[in-house]
Amino acid sequence: MHRLLAATLTAVAAAALAVGAAFGVVALLNATPDQPDRPLVHYESPERDQRDQ
């Protein structure tokens, strides 16, 4: 009986720890600031008179 109780308590503790870690990871991911939506590489567009040729 003691082994069954110990196994059950261990499984419950492991599940609680896993749920807490999952919530912690989600909280950390949501805490990061939003990155600007700008391209890393920018190609200059040709002037208007160069495009018409």
Residue frames as qw, qx, qy, qz and C-alpha x, y, z in Angstrom:
[[0.000, 0.885, 0.465, 0.000, 0.00, 0.00, 0.00],
 [0.308, -0.786, 0.090, 0.528, 2.82, 2.39, 0.79],
 [0.395, -0.127, 0.590, 0.692, 4.43, 1.81, -2.61],
 [0.183, 0.619, 0.670, 0.366, 1.16, 2.50, -4.41],
 [0.162, -0.928, -0.270, 0.198, 0.66, 5.70, -2.42],
 [0.395, -0.596, 0.311, 0.626, 4.24, 6.79, -3.09],
 [0.361, 0.154, 0.674, 0.626, 3.88, 6.07, -6.80],
 [0.077, 0.793, 0.574, 0.186, 0.61, 8.01, -6.97],
 [0.249, -0.898, -0.078, 0.356, 2.04, 10.99, -5.13],
 [0.435, -0.353, 0.473, 0.680, 5.12, 10.94, -7.36],
 [0.288, 0.414, 0.684, 0.527, 2.97, 10.90, -10.51],
 [0.051, -0.904, -0.424, -0.006, 0.80, 13.74, -9.21],
 [0.356, -0.771, 0.127, 0.513, 3.84, 15.80, -8.27],
 [0.426, -0.096, 0.589, 0.680, 5.45, 15.17, -11.68],
 [0.194, 0.643, 0.638, 0.377, 2.25, 16.19, -13.48],
 [0.173, -0.936, -0.243, 0.189, 1.96, 19.36, -11.40],
 [0.428, -0.569, 0.324, 0.623, 5.59, 20.20, -12.11],
 [0.382, 0.192, 0.661, 0.617, 5.09, 19.64, -15.85],
 [0.067, 0.824, 0.527, 0.197, 1.99, 21.87, -15.92],
 [0.304, -0.878, -0.041, 0.367, 3.80, 24.58, -13.98],
 [0.450, -0.320, 0.480, 0.682, 6.77, 24.44, -16.33],
 [0.303, 0.475, 0.661, 0.496, 4.48, 24.67, -19.35],
 [0.063, -0.931, -0.359, -0.013, 2.73, 27.74, -17.95],
 [0.429, -0.720, 0.167, 0.519, 6.11, 29.26, -17.12],
 [0.448, -0.012, 0.577, 0.683, 7.40, 28.77, -20.67],
 [0.161, 0.704, 0.584, 0.370, 4.24, 30.30, -22.14],
 [0.238, -0.929, -0.189, 0.211, 4.52, 33.26, -19.78],
 [0.461, -0.510, 0.342, 0.641, 8.16, 33.81, -20.78],
 [0.375, 0.256, 0.636, 0.624, 7.32, 33.65, -24.48],
 [0.018, 0.840, 0.494, 0.224, 4.50, 36.17, -24.05],
 [0.388, -0.828, -0.079, 0.397, 6.77, 38.50, -22.05],
 [0.535, -0.084, 0.362, 0.759, 9.20, 39.10, -24.93],
 [0.202, 0.635, 0.060, -0.743, 8.70, 42.46, -26.67],
 [0.726, 0.593, 0.347, -0.023, 7.33, 42.53, -30.19],
 [0.517, -0.205, 0.414, 0.720, 9.93, 42.82, -32.87],
 [0.296, 0.602, -0.082, -0.737, 9.59, 45.53, -35.52],
 [0.756, 0.390, 0.525, 0.030, 8.13, 44.31, -38.78],
 [0.254, 0.851, -0.315, -0.334, 10.91, 45.59, -41.00],
 [0.942, 0.303, -0.095, 0.108, 12.80, 43.52, -43.57],
 [0.684, -0.543, 0.240, 0.423, 16.42, 42.74, -42.79],
 [0.446, -0.032, 0.505, 0.738, 17.45, 43.27, -46.41],
 [0.304, 0.794, 0.281, -0.446, 16.32, 46.32, -48.32],
 [0.526, 0.186, 0.515, 0.651, 16.78, 46.64, -52.06],
 [0.083, 0.497, 0.027, -0.864, 16.60, 50.12, -53.46],
 [0.577, 0.603, 0.552, -0.014, 13.96, 50.53, -56.11],
 [0.443, 0.148, 0.358, 0.809, 15.12, 52.08, -59.39],
 [0.110, 0.363, 0.108, -0.919, 14.14, 55.64, -60.14],
 [0.587, 0.537, 0.468, -0.385, 10.91, 56.18, -62.07],
 [0.466, 0.743, -0.290, -0.384, 12.63, 57.27, -65.30],
 [0.021, -0.443, 0.886, 0.136, 14.86, 54.18, -65.26],
 [0.480, 0.168, 0.832, -0.221, 11.87, 51.83, -65.00],
 [0.582, 0.645, 0.200, -0.453, 10.16, 53.30, -68.07],
 [0.240, 0.656, -0.599, -0.392, 13.03, 52.45, -70.41]]
